Amino acid sequence: MKKSAFISDIIFAFFTVFLFTLCLFRYFQIRLWTSILLAFLCGALAGGAYGAFLQNKRKYHFLKKSEEAVKQKLSLHLVLLSDEQKTEFFRKILSTKEMEARRFGRLRIFTKEEFYFLKLTIAPVHADDVASFSRLKTNKRKILLCLEIENAARALCKQLQIEVKTAEDVFVLVKSNDALPTTFLGEENADKKSRRRMRLWFSKNNCRRFLISGTFILLSSFLTPFSYYYIVMGSLLFIAAAFVRIFGYE
């Protein structure tokens, strides 16, 4: 469920309960402002309960998408780092209390038992890259850290006994060592986030939801003795639908 749909569903639940309880309280001749206050509290409770239900329903999917988004941000971050920065970043991750990982030139790191090749690029690793790694003579276990690799290159790595770790493995390695960056290179800044949030709130996609909600509330005015409350709130939703349709973002 999109965030805009999530918000509009909560707003709809609030207004539906608010109007129903307002008419109910006025039917029992409770004072107007007291009725409005009680109806507002009932609407807020209903909206909050419905929001909690939707939140729990989408929690698993949200966490999965959130982790996938972080994984993509990390991949782009690693691509945008310079060779020196990549080498130092993974050198710190691979270092332990017993032994500090050491550099072997750029994009090459070795520990007590492993030798790591870094090939963190947008383009997949191809067979020629693997051939260049194989020329290094060492008794240590060779490990290739990359984001993506071609099938032919993977087959060659298997033949040359080079272990391959792709984007998923790299993400697990970085996350397990609590080394995820606080800010990612290429990530949108605060201004872009605020503009995106504004587009979400005033998206033209909300027009249909406001229109359907307003129609439902106006039709409900035929079933209540206090129809003017429903007419006012339904009309406001119609105005909101027209506003986002004309001035909203695509």
C-alpha positions in Angstrom: 0.0 0.0 0.0 1.3 3.4 -1.0 1.8 6.0 1.8 -0.7 8.4 0.2 -3.4 5.6 0.2 -2.5 4.7 3.8 -3.0 8.4 4.9 -6.2 8.9 2.9 -7.7 5.7 4.4 -7.0 6.9 7.9 -8.5 10.3 7.1 -11.6 8.6 5.6 -12.1 6.4 8.7 -11.7 9.5 10.9 -14.3 11.5 9.1 -16.8 8.6 8.8 -16.7 7.9 12.5 -16.6 11.7 13.3 -19.7 12.4 11.4 -21.6 9.4 12.5 -20.9 10.0 16.2 -21.6 13.7 15.9 -25.0 13.0 14.5 -25.6 10.4 17.2 -24.6 12.8 20.0 -26.8 15.6 18.6 -29.7 13.2 18.3 -29.5 12.7 22.1 -29.5 16.5 22.4 -25.9 16.8 23.7 -24.5 20.4 23.4 -23.0 21.2 20.0 -19.4 21.8 21.2 -19.5 18.8 23.5 -20.7 16.7 20.6 -18.0 18.0 18.3 -15.3 17.2 21.0 -16.6 13.7 21.7 -17.0 13.0 18.0 -13.5 14.2 17.3 -12.1 11.9 20.0 -14.1 9.0 18.6 -12.9 9.7 15.1 -9.3 10.0 16.3 -9.6 6.7 18.2 -11.1 5.0 15.1 -8.5 6.5 12.8 -5.7 5.5 15.1 -7.0 1.9 15.5 -7.5 1.5 11.8 -4.0 3.0 11.2 -2.5 0.5 13.6 -4.3 -2.3 11.9 -2.9 -1.2 8.4 0.5 -0.7 9.9 0.7 -4.2 11.3 -0.6 -5.6 8.0 2.1 -3.9 6.0 4.9 -4.1 8.5 6.6 -7.2 7.1 6.4 -5.9 3.5 7.6 -2.4 4.6 10.7 -3.8 6.4 11.5 -6.0 3.4 11.3 -3.0 1.1 13.2 -0.8 3.5 16.1 -3.3 3.7 16.1 -3.6 -0.1 16.3 0.2 -0.4 19.3 0.4 2.0 20.9 -2.4 0.0 20.5 -0.4 -3.2 21.8 2.8 -1.5 24.9 0.9 -0.2 25.6 -0.5 -3.7 25.5 3.0 -5.2 27.5 4.4 -2.3 30.3 1.8 -2.9 30.3 2.5 -6.7 30.7 6.3 -6.1 33.6 5.8 -3.6 37.1 6.3 -5.0 39.4 3.2 -5.2 41.3 4.5 -2.1 38.1 4.9 -0.1 36.8 1.5 -1.1 40.0 -0.2 0.0 40.1 1.6 3.3 36.4 1.0 3.9 36.7 -2.7 3.6 40.1 -2.9 5.3 38.5 -1.6 8.5 35.6 -4.0 8.1 37.9 -7.0 7.6 40.2 -6.1 10.5 39.9 -8.0 13.7 41.3 -7.6 17.2 43.8 -10.4 16.6 45.0 -9.1 13.2 44.5 -6.0 11.2 43.7 -6.4 7.6 46.4 -5.0 5.2 46.3 -3.4 1.8 48.0 -4.9 -1.2 47.9 -1.9 -3.5 44.5 -0.5 -4.6 41.4 -2.6 -4.3 43.2 -5.6 -2.8 43.3 -6.6 0.9 44.6 -9.6 2.7 44.1 -11.0 6.2 45.7 -14.0 7.9 43.8 -16.5 5.7 42.0 -14.6 2.9 42.9 -12.4 0.0 40.2 -10.0 -1.2 39.7 -8.5 -4.6 37.4 -5.5 -4.8 35.5 -5.0 -8.0 32.6 -2.8 -6.9 31.3 -1.3 -10.2 28.0 -0.8 -12.0 29.0 -3.1 -14.8 29.1 -6.8 -14.0 32.4 -8.5 -13.5 33.4 -10.3 -16.6 35.8 -13.1 -17.4 38.8 -10.9 -18.3 38.6 -9.4 -14.8 38.7 -12.8 -13.2 41.7 -13.8 -15.3 43.6 -10.8 -14.0 42.8 -11.8 -10.4 44.1 -15.4 -11.0 47.6 -14.1 -11.9 48.2 -13.3 -8.3 50.1 -16.2 -6.6 49.1 -16.7 -3.0 48.3 -19.6 -0.7 45.5 -17.6 0.9 41.8 -18.2 0.0 40.9 -15.8 -2.8 37.6 -13.9 -2.4 36.0 -11.5 -4.9 33.8 -8.8 -3.6 31.5 -7.4 -6.3 28.0 -6.2 -6.9 27.2 -8.3 -10.0 29.0 -11.0 -12.0 28.4 -12.5 -15.4 27.7 -16.3 -15.6 30.9 -16.9 -17.6 33.0 -15.1 -15.0 31.3 -17.0 -12.2 32.1 -20.3 -13.9 35.7 -19.2 -14.3 35.9 -18.2 -10.6 34.7 -21.6 -9.6 37.3 -23.2 -11.9 40.1 -21.0 -10.4 38.8 -21.5 -6.8 37.9 -17.9 -6.3 35.0 -17.4 -3.9 32.4 -14.9 -5.2 30.5 -12.5 -2.9 27.9 -10.3 -4.7 25.7 -7.4 -3.6 23.7 -9.4 -1.1 26.8 -10.9 0.5 28.5 -7.5 0.6 25.4 -6.0 2.3 25.4 -8.7 4.9 29.1 -8.3 5.5 28.9 -4.5 6.0 25.7 -4.7 8.1 27.0 -7.5 10.3 30.0 -5.4 11.2 27.8 -2.4 11.9 29.6 -0.4 9.2 26.6 1.0 7.2 27.3 4.6 6.4 25.1 7.2 8.2 24.8 9.1 5.0 25.0 7.5 1.5 26.6 9.1 -1.5 24.0 9.8 -4.2 21.2 9.9 -1.7 18.6 12.7 -2.1 19.1 15.7 0.3 16.5 17.1 2.7 15.1 19.5 0.1 14.4 16.7 -2.4 12.8 14.7 0.4 10.5 17.5 1.4 9.5 18.1 -2.3 8.9 14.4 -2.7 6.7 14.4 0.4 4.8 17.4 -0.9 4.2 15.6 -4.1 2.9 12.6 -2.2 0.4 14.7 -0.2 -0.8 16.6 -3.2 -0.7 13.8 -5.8 -3.4 13.7 -8.4 -3.9 10.1 -7.5 -5.6 11.3 -4.3 -8.4 12.9 -6.3 -10.2 9.6 -6.8 -10.0 8.7 -3.2 -11.3 12.1 -2.0 -14.1 11.9 -4.6 -15.2 8.4 -3.6 -15.1 9.4 0.1 -17.1 12.6 -0.5 -19.7 10.7 -2.5 -20.1 8.1 0.2 -20.5 10.7 2.9 -23.0 12.7 0.8 -25.0 9.6 0.2 -24.9 8.9 3.9 -26.7 12.3 4.5 -30.0 10.6 3.3 -29.8 8.2 6.3 -29.3 10.6 9.1 -31.5 13.3 10.7 -28.6 15.7 10.8 -27.8 15.7 7.1 -26.1 19.1 6.9 -23.0 17.8 8.8 -22.5 15.1 6.1 -23.3 17.6 3.3 -20.6 20.0 4.6 -17.9 17.3 5.1 -18.7 15.6 1.8 -18.6 19.0 0.0 -15.2 19.7 1.6 -13.8 16.4 0.3 -15.2 17.3 -3.2 -13.4 20.6 -3.0 -10.2 18.8 -2.0 -10.6 16.4 -4.9 -11.0 19.3 -7.3 -8.0 21.1 -5.8 -5.6 18.2 -6.1 -6.9 17.4 -9.6 -6.2 20.9 -10.9 -3.2 21.9 -8.8 -1.8 18.5 -7.8 1.3 16.8 -9.0 1.4 14.1 -11.6 
